[in-house]
């Protein structure tokens, strides 16, 4: 089965083709980070206009790798995301589907992230993937990005149950907003990680780690950001300069501690056959190391999305469309309309 996919939920314009017998055979992403960076964040109207300009050029680039007659379906993100961006992507995908005379499949963007750690396993050996998959459920997935922080239990039938989610800022927002307070450009999460890696010591600065939150039920990072702001107000420029690496390390440690803490609670309360880590923040090396240790202690595999599939991308949308279609009773006739507030437990 070959699926052509379109992703446009925020500021990435992306196209991809997934072949169930080979894996991801083509993928292109046009990022708008530099464009929106001057505004300190994504500007919705600007993002929509960029998608309008980007998609025709992307399709022209990938045209040489696509034989429309061999495509079985066109998939597109229906939510969550920015309304204008989602609507434009759906309109574009619908046009392609009509021209190629293919069915149009609606895909949940968050389920794309949730299942992205399974893509490397499929690409290792597509033929043995179905049998290998049987050993990996029930699955515990952490989707951690700029807009979402979700801990999800997934059963053998791909039903997703939210175990914990953010009640305010997502972990990625905490990184980026913290970086902004520290005078770093948007997006600044990777810069915090870079400075943290050169810290001479950890624990010099105390930041909240969410211990007072209801057990296992939610994440919250706004208090962490506020704590950083108050700390910086008490420091001189010279003090900040001399302690920047240590501040970044302790701020990063506080985010990771809350994420890993919720995962530890879930693993104590229920049995899982595997752990998944996905979303843009999953590129953080310190976070990956902590989760690798958790998986090692539990003696279960850790599945981590490939770095190129941690941000918004169409490859994960194509894969998710195929992945869900393999169920004995796949969801059919999903509305191909945009759903800006779509949740992960909805197909």
C-alpha positions in Angstrom: 0.0 0.0 0.0 1.3 3.4 -0.9 0.1 6.6 0.8 0.8 10.2 -0.2 0.5 12.5 2.7 0.1 16.3 3.4 0.9 18.0 6.7 0.3 21.7 7.4 -0.9 21.9 11.0 1.4 24.8 12.0 4.4 26.3 10.3 5.8 23.3 8.4 4.7 22.5 4.9 5.4 18.8 4.3 4.7 16.0 1.8 5.7 12.4 2.0 5.1 9.0 0.4 4.9 5.8 2.5 5.2 2.3 1.0 4.1 -0.5 3.3 6.7 -2.8 1.6 9.6 -0.4 1.8 8.9 2.3 4.3 9.2 6.1 3.8 10.3 6.4 0.1 10.0 10.2 -0.2 9.6 13.1 2.2 10.0 16.9 2.0 9.6 19.6 4.7 9.7 23.3 4.2 10.2 25.0 7.5 9.2 28.6 8.4 11.3 28.8 11.6 13.5 31.6 10.3 10.5 33.6 9.0 8.6 33.4 12.3 11.7 33.8 14.5 11.8 37.5 14.0 8.3 37.7 15.6 9.3 35.4 18.6 6.7 32.8 17.6 4.4 31.5 14.9 2.2 34.1 13.2 -0.9 32.1 12.0 -1.9 34.2 9.0 1.7 34.3 7.8 2.0 30.5 8.2 -1.1 30.0 6.1 0.2 32.2 3.3 3.5 30.3 3.3 1.7 27.0 2.9 -0.1 28.3 -0.1 3.2 29.2 -1.7 5.1 26.1 -0.6 2.9 23.2 -1.5 3.0 23.5 -5.4 6.8 23.9 -5.3 7.1 20.8 -2.9 4.9 18.7 -5.2 7.0 19.7 -8.2 10.1 18.6 -6.4 8.7 15.2 -5.4 6.8 14.6 -8.7 9.7 12.6 -10.2 9.4 10.1 -7.4 5.6 9.6 -7.6 3.6 7.6 -10.0 0.0 8.7 -9.3 -1.4 5.4 -10.6 0.6 3.5 -7.9 -0.7 5.7 -5.0 -3.5 4.0 -3.1 -4.7 6.9 -1.0 -4.0 10.5 -0.1 -3.8 11.3 3.7 -3.9 14.7 5.3 -3.8 16.1 8.8 -7.2 17.2 10.1 -6.1 18.4 13.5 -5.1 19.6 16.0 -3.4 22.8 14.8 -4.0 26.3 13.5 -7.3 26.5 11.7 -6.2 28.4 8.7 -3.1 26.1 8.2 -5.2 22.9 8.6 -7.9 24.2 6.2 -5.4 25.0 3.5 -3.7 21.6 3.8 -7.0 19.8 3.5 -8.0 21.8 0.5 -4.7 21.0 -1.2 -4.9 17.3 -0.4 -8.5 17.1 -1.5 -7.5 18.6 -4.9 -4.7 16.1 -5.3 -7.0 13.2 -4.4 -9.6 14.4 -6.9 -7.0 14.8 -9.7 -5.5 11.4 -9.0 -8.9 9.8 -8.3 -7.8 8.5 -4.9 -9.6 8.2 -1.6 -8.8 11.0 0.9 -7.9 9.9 4.5 -8.1 12.2 7.5 -5.3 11.7 10.1 -5.0 12.9 13.7 -1.7 14.8 13.9 -1.1 13.7 17.5 -1.5 10.0 16.5 1.1 10.7 13.9 3.5 11.7 16.6 2.4 8.9 18.9 3.1 6.2 16.3 6.3 7.8 14.8 8.6 5.8 17.1 7.4 2.7 15.3 8.6 3.9 11.9 12.3 2.9 12.4 11.1 -0.7 13.4 9.1 -0.9 10.2 12.0 0.3 8.0 14.3 -2.2 9.6 12.3 -5.1 8.2 8.8 -4.4 6.8 8.1 -8.2 6.3 8.6 -9.0 10.0 7.1 -5.8 11.4 3.6 -7.2 12.0 4.9 -10.0 14.2 7.3 -7.8 16.0 4.5 -5.4 16.7 2.6 -7.9 18.7 5.3 -7.9 21.4 5.1 -4.1 21.9 1.6 -3.6 23.3 0.3 -2.3 25.6 2.5 0.7 24.8 3.2 3.8 26.8 3.9 6.8 24.7 5.1 10.3 25.7 4.4 12.9 23.0 6.4 16.0 24.0 6.6 19.0 21.7 6.1 22.8 21.6 2.4 22.5 21.7 1.6 19.2 23.4 2.8 17.2 26.4 0.8 13.9 26.6 1.4 10.6 28.3 -0.7 8.0 26.5 -1.5 4.3 27.0 -2.1 2.5 23.7 -3.7 -1.0 23.6 -3.4 -3.7 20.9 -6.3 -2.1 19.0 -4.5 1.3 18.9 -7.0 2.8 21.3 -5.3 5.7 23.0 -6.0 6.6 26.6 -4.7 9.9 28.0 -2.9 9.2 31.3 -1.6 12.8 31.8 -1.6 16.0 29.9 -0.4 19.6 30.4 -2.9 22.0 32.0 -0.9 25.1 30.8 2.4 25.3 28.9 3.7 22.3 27.1 7.3 21.2 27.8 8.5 22.6 24.5 6.9 26.0 25.4 8.6 25.8 28.7 12.0 25.4 26.9 11.3 28.2 24.4 9.8 30.7 26.9 12.6 30.0 29.3 15.1 30.6 26.5 13.4 33.9 25.7 13.7 35.0 29.4 17.4 34.2 29.1 17.7 36.4 26.1 18.0 33.6 23.5 16.3 33.7 20.1 13.2 31.7 19.1 13.1 28.7 19.1 15.5 28.4 22.1 15.0 24.9 23.4 18.1 23.5 21.7 20.1 26.5 23.0 19.2 25.7 26.6 20.3 22.1 26.0 23.6 23.4 24.5 24.4 25.6 27.4 23.2 22.9 29.9 25.7 20.5 28.4 28.6 22.6 29.6 27.4 23.1 33.2 30.0 22.6 35.8 27.5 21.4 38.4 23.8 20.6 38.8 21.5 21.6 41.6 22.8 25.1 42.2 19.4 26.6 41.2 16.2 25.1 42.6 13.2 25.1 40.2 9.8 23.5 40.8 9.4 19.9 39.4 5.7 19.4 39.7 5.7 17.3 42.8 2.6 19.1 44.1 0.5 18.0 41.1 -2.2 15.4 41.4 -0.5 12.0 41.1 -0.1 11.0 37.5 -2.9 13.1 36.2 -1.3 16.2 34.7 1.7 18.1 33.7 2.3 21.8 34.4 5.2 24.0 33.4 4.0 27.5 33.8 5.2 27.7 37.4 8.6 26.6 36.3 8.8 29.5 33.8 7.6 31.9 36.5 10.2 30.6 38.9 12.9 31.3 36.3 11.6 34.8 35.7 11.7 35.6 39.5 15.2 34.2 39.8 16.5 36.2 36.9 15.0 39.4 38.3 17.2 38.9 41.4 20.4 38.5 39.3 22.7 41.0 37.8 23.9 40.7 34.2 27.3 39.6 35.4 25.8 36.9 37.6 23.6 35.6 34.8 26.5 35.4 32.4 28.7 33.5 34.9 25.9 31.1 35.8 24.1 30.7 32.5 25.1 27.1 31.9 24.1 26.0 35.5 20.7 27.8 35.2 20.0 26.1 31.9 21.1 22.7 33.3 18.8 23.0 36.4 15.9 24.4 34.3 16.3 21.5 31.9 16.6 19.0 34.7 13.3 20.3 36.2 11.4 19.7 32.9 12.9 16.2 32.5 12.2 15.3 36.1 8.5 16.0 35.7 8.3 14.1 32.4 10.2 11.1 33.8 8.3 11.2 37.1 4.9 10.8 35.4 6.3 8.0 33.3 7.6 6.2 36.4 4.2 6.5 38.1 2.5 5.0 35.0 4.9 2.1 34.9 4.4 1.3 38.6 0.6 1.3 38.2 0.2 -0.6 35.0 2.1 -3.1 32.8 3.5 -1.9 29.5 5.5 -3.9 26.9 7.3 -0.8 25.5 7.8 2.9 25.9 7.7 5.5 23.1 9.2 9.0 23.0 8.3 11.4 20.2 7.7 15.1 19.4 10.3 17.9 19.0 11.5 17.8 22.6 12.4 14.1 22.3 15.5 15.3 20.5 16.9 16.4 23.8 19.8 14.1 24.5 19.5 14.4 28.3 15.8 13.4 28.1 16.6 10.4 25.8 19.3 9.3 28.3 16.9 9.4 31.2 14.3 7.4 29.3 16.8 4.9 28.1 17.7 4.2 31.8 14.0 3.9 32.7 13.5 1.3 29.9 16.6 -0.6 30.9 15.5 -0.9 34.5 12.0 -2.1 33.4 13.6 -4.4 30.8 11.3 -3.2 28.1 12.3 -1.6 24.7 12.4 2.2 24.3 11.2 3.3 20.9 12.3 6.8 19.9 11.2 8.7 16.8 13.9 9.4 14.2 15.1 13.0 14.6 13.7 13.9 11.2 10.3 12.7 12.3 10.2 14.5 15.7 9.0 17.8 14.3 5.9 18.3 12.2 6.3 16.1 9.1 4.2 14.3 6.5 6.0 10.9 6.9 4.4 10.3 10.3 1.0 11.2 8.8 1.4 8.7 6.0 2.6 6.0 8.3 -0.2 6.7 10.8 -2.8 6.4 8.0 -1.5 3.0 7.1 -0.8 1.9 10.7 -4.5 2.5 11.7 -5.7 0.9 8.5 -4.2 -2.4 9.5 -6.6 -2.9 12.4 -9.3 -5.6 12.1 -11.9 -2.9 12.2 -10.3 0.3 11.1 -12.1 3.6 11.6 -13.9 4.5 8.4 -15.5 7.6 6.9 -13.7 10.1 9.2 -14.8 13.6 8.4 -12.2 15.3 6.2 -12.7 18.7 8.0 -10.3 20.6 10.1 -10.4 20.1 13.9 -8.1 22.7 15.6 -8.7 21.2 19.1 -8.7 17.5 18.1 -7.5 15.3 21.0 -5.2 12.3 20.7 -7.9 9.8 21.8 -9.9 10.6 18.7 -9.0 8.8 15.5 
